[in-house]
């Protein structure tokens, strides 16, 4: 029997090449990490045109306005609206402006203990309604366009059902409306969460605790893989800048007012009242059949937070005959930051709004 020869010289050569490559990469990484980095987020020029309590309204003006009706963007209370303007050349806001859409966007700010009794109704019939009135006065139109993001999409739907005379067109993106599903670990967790205890213990639901929960939904990818990827690419200045921008956004997590948190968990996750048109806000029933304005509903095929099963029932339950579902091959955040979605998302919205701008 012939003895297998081990190519020691080739193994040693490979080890030496790997060592030299690693040493070279670490030197480049040191230069990148100790040098000047551009990690600013939300850099698209805007002005703050309205303030109420902790809430601010940002206004973005396009160079050439092609859609005459302005668009109000309502983000979730969880994390920050800066996701839509994360970095230059990969910004939903920037792309909407390039398409000629005038944008207003709500910055919910950072709740304090005095906000613990603020309800969903206070957000919808209070802050949002006051902002819609302000924008209507500014543009001289009774109706405006609204785009809701995730939990902000739920608020947008509620507002559109309670005040349909104020909404020209409704855009919902990654918005949960049907909570009667066990797809997605978040749905299972929330149905077994005692919102009353959590709200009472913390006064407001801490953003850091919610953020930890979101990371634990997919710990391998969100807490291990991404840092391995960072180590592999830390000599790439562009990669490092984009990585830090995303980390800034992820860990900028405002608290959620206790009353709103309790109501959202109980009425939506546990009782699934919204999609059944049984949700009560300030004593008024949220009847989805009253949503008669045009509606376009975007969601992600691989969304682990708001799976398609949570989104794709909505348009069949509303009163509008002009309704459309759009499913992108992406996840919850990818719909706003992936290069492919960037090329499709804002232009699709602008074209859809422009065709209904009357």
URHU-V762122 format. One record per pair of residues at least 12 apart in sequence whose ideal C-beta (glycine too) atoms are under 7 Angstrom apart, sorted by sequence separation. I is the first residue (numbers start at 1). GAP is how many residues later the second one is. If there is no record, write none. Layout:
# URHU-V762122
i:I gap:GAP
i:I gap:GAP
This chain:
# URHU-V762122
i:46 gap:12
i:47 gap:12
i:132 gap:12
i:267 gap:12
i:274 gap:12
i:277 gap:12
i:299 gap:12
i:46 gap:13
i:230 gap:13
i:299 gap:13
i:312 gap:13
i:328 gap:13
i:46 gap:14
i:146 gap:14
i:156 gap:14
i:297 gap:14
i:157 gap:15
i:44 gap:16
i:156 gap:16
i:297 gap:17
i:157 gap:18
i:297 gap:18
i:153 gap:19
i:308 gap:19
i:153 gap:20
i:157 gap:20
i:295 gap:20
i:84 gap:21
i:146 gap:21
i:154 gap:21
i:153 gap:22
i:154 gap:22
i:326 gap:22
i:143 gap:23
i:144 gap:23
i:145 gap:23
i:295 gap:23
i:81 gap:24
i:142 gap:24
i:143 gap:24
i:144 gap:24
i:145 gap:24
i:146 gap:24
i:147 gap:24
i:148 gap:24
i:149 gap:24
i:150 gap:24
i:71 gap:25
i:81 gap:25
i:106 gap:25
i:143 gap:25
i:149 gap:25
i:150 gap:25
i:295 gap:25
i:81 gap:26
i:147 gap:26
i:294 gap:26
i:301 gap:26
i:306 gap:26
i:128 gap:27
i:148 gap:27
i:291 gap:27
i:292 gap:27
i:293 gap:27
i:297 gap:27
i:301 gap:27
i:304 gap:27
i:305 gap:27
i:291 gap:28
i:292 gap:28
i:294 gap:28
i:295 gap:28
i:296 gap:28
i:297 gap:28
i:298 gap:28
i:299 gap:28
i:300 gap:28
i:301 gap:28
i:302 gap:28
i:303 gap:28
i:304 gap:28
i:288 gap:29
i:289 gap:29
i:290 gap:29
i:291 gap:29
i:297 gap:29
i:301 gap:29
i:302 gap:29
i:303 gap:29
i:71 gap:30
i:73 gap:30
i:288 gap:30
i:289 gap:30
i:296 gap:30
i:298 gap:30
i:300 gap:30
i:71 gap:31
i:73 gap:31
i:75 gap:31
i:77 gap:31
i:104 gap:31
i:124 gap:31
i:128 gap:31
i:186 gap:31
i:300 gap:31
i:70 gap:32
i:71 gap:32
i:72 gap:32
i:73 gap:32
i:74 gap:32
i:123 gap:32
i:185 gap:32
i:300 gap:32
i:60 gap:33
i:66 gap:33
i:67 gap:33
i:73 gap:33
i:75 gap:33
i:66 gap:34
i:67 gap:34
i:70 gap:34
i:124 gap:34
i:129 gap:34
i:132 gap:34
i:300 gap:34
i:62 gap:35
i:65 gap:35
i:124 gap:35
i:300 gap:35
i:64 gap:36
i:60 gap:37
i:65 gap:37
i:298 gap:37
i:62 gap:38
i:124 gap:38
i:275 gap:38
i:62 gap:39
i:211 gap:39
i:275 gap:39
i:42 gap:40
i:62 gap:40
i:211 gap:40
i:41 gap:41
i:44 gap:41
i:61 gap:41
i:211 gap:42
i:275 gap:42
i:42 gap:43
i:60 gap:43
i:210 gap:43
i:41 gap:44
i:41 gap:45
i:43 gap:45
i:59 gap:45
i:208 gap:45
i:41 gap:46
i:58 gap:46
i:207 gap:46
i:44 gap:47
i:57 gap:47
i:58 gap:47
i:207 gap:47
i:207 gap:48
i:44 gap:49
i:57 gap:49
i:58 gap:49
i:206 gap:49
i:44 gap:50
i:205 gap:50
i:55 gap:51
i:56 gap:51
i:204 gap:51
i:205 gap:51
i:204 gap:52
i:55 gap:53
i:56 gap:53
i:204 gap:53
i:205 gap:53
i:55 gap:54
i:74 gap:54
i:204 gap:54
i:54 gap:55
i:203 gap:55
i:54 gap:56
i:205 gap:56
i:296 gap:56
i:54 gap:57
i:72 gap:59
i:199 gap:59
i:72 gap:60
i:54 gap:61
i:199 gap:62
i:294 gap:62
i:72 gap:63
i:199 gap:63
i:70 gap:65
i:195 gap:66
i:196 gap:66
i:195 gap:67
i:70 gap:69
i:195 gap:70
i:195 gap:71
i:55 gap:72
i:69 gap:72
i:72 gap:72
i:74 gap:72
i:193 gap:72
i:72 gap:73
i:76 gap:73
i:78 gap:73
i:57 gap:74
i:70 gap:74
i:71 gap:74
i:72 gap:74
i:73 gap:74
i:74 gap:74
i:75 gap:74
i:76 gap:74
i:77 gap:74
i:52 gap:75
i:69 gap:75
i:70 gap:75
i:74 gap:75
i:76 gap:75
i:190 gap:75
i:69 gap:76
i:71 gap:76
i:76 gap:76
i:75 gap:77
i:52 gap:78
i:74 gap:78
i:191 gap:78
i:190 gap:79
i:191 gap:79
i:50 gap:81
i:74 gap:81
i:74 gap:82
i:187 gap:82
i:50 gap:84
i:218 gap:86
i:116 gap:87
i:217 gap:87
i:116 gap:88
i:115 gap:89
i:179 gap:89
i:113 gap:90
i:179 gap:90
i:113 gap:91
i:180 gap:92
i:111 gap:93
i:179 gap:93
i:178 gap:94
i:177 gap:97
i:178 gap:97
i:177 gap:98
i:69 gap:99
i:162 gap:119
i:186 gap:119
i:154 gap:120
i:184 gap:120
i:170 gap:121
i:184 gap:121
i:162 gap:122
i:158 gap:123
i:170 gap:123
i:184 gap:123
i:162 gap:124
i:169 gap:124
i:174 gap:124
i:183 gap:124
i:161 gap:125
i:168 gap:125
i:169 gap:125
i:170 gap:125
i:171 gap:125
i:172 gap:125
i:173 gap:125
i:174 gap:125
i:161 gap:126
i:164 gap:126
i:167 gap:126
i:172 gap:126
i:174 gap:126
i:181 gap:126
i:183 gap:126
i:161 gap:127
i:164 gap:127
i:158 gap:128
i:164 gap:128
i:181 gap:128
i:161 gap:129
i:164 gap:129
i:174 gap:129
i:181 gap:129
i:161 gap:130
i:176 gap:130
i:160 gap:131
i:178 gap:131
i:179 gap:131
i:78 gap:132
i:174 gap:132
i:178 gap:132
i:160 gap:133
i:177 gap:133
i:176 gap:134
i:177 gap:134
i:176 gap:135
i:178 gap:135
i:175 gap:136
i:177 gap:136
i:123 gap:137
i:177 gap:137
i:118 gap:139
i:119 gap:140
i:120 gap:140
i:116 gap:141
i:118 gap:141
i:119 gap:141
i:115 gap:142
i:116 gap:142
i:117 gap:142
i:118 gap:142
i:111 gap:143
i:116 gap:143
i:120 gap:143
i:110 gap:144
i:111 gap:144
i:119 gap:144
i:120 gap:144
i:108 gap:146
i:111 gap:146
i:87 gap:155
i:150 gap:156
i:124 gap:157
i:125 gap:157
i:87 gap:158
i:174 gap:158
i:86 gap:159
i:121 gap:160
i:120 gap:161
i:121 gap:161
i:174 gap:161
i:173 gap:162
i:86 gap:163
i:83 gap:166
i:82 gap:167
i:80 gap:169
i:79 gap:170
i:80 gap:172
i:79 gap:173
i:79 gap:174
i:80 gap:174
i:77 gap:177
i:78 gap:178
i:171 gap:178
i:77 gap:179
i:77 gap:183
i:169 gap:184
i:169 gap:187
i:33 gap:201
i:32 gap:202
i:39 gap:202
i:32 gap:203
i:37 gap:203
i:38 gap:203
i:37 gap:204
i:41 gap:204
i:29 gap:205
i:32 gap:205
i:39 gap:205
i:29 gap:206
i:39 gap:206
i:28 gap:207
i:33 gap:207
i:37 gap:207
i:41 gap:207
i:32 gap:208
i:41 gap:208
i:145 gap:208
i:39 gap:209
i:25 gap:210
i:92 gap:244
i:90 gap:247
i:95 gap:247
i:99 gap:247
i:99 gap:248
i:101 gap:249
i:96 gap:250
i:100 gap:250
i:86 gap:251
i:95 gap:251
i:99 gap:251
i:84 gap:252
i:90 gap:252
i:101 gap:252
i:83 gap:253
i:92 gap:253
i:96 gap:253
i:92 gap:254
i:96 gap:254
i:71 gap:282
i:67 gap:283
i:67 gap:286
i:67 gap:287
i:66 gap:288
i:69 gap:288
i:68 gap:289
i:67 gap:290
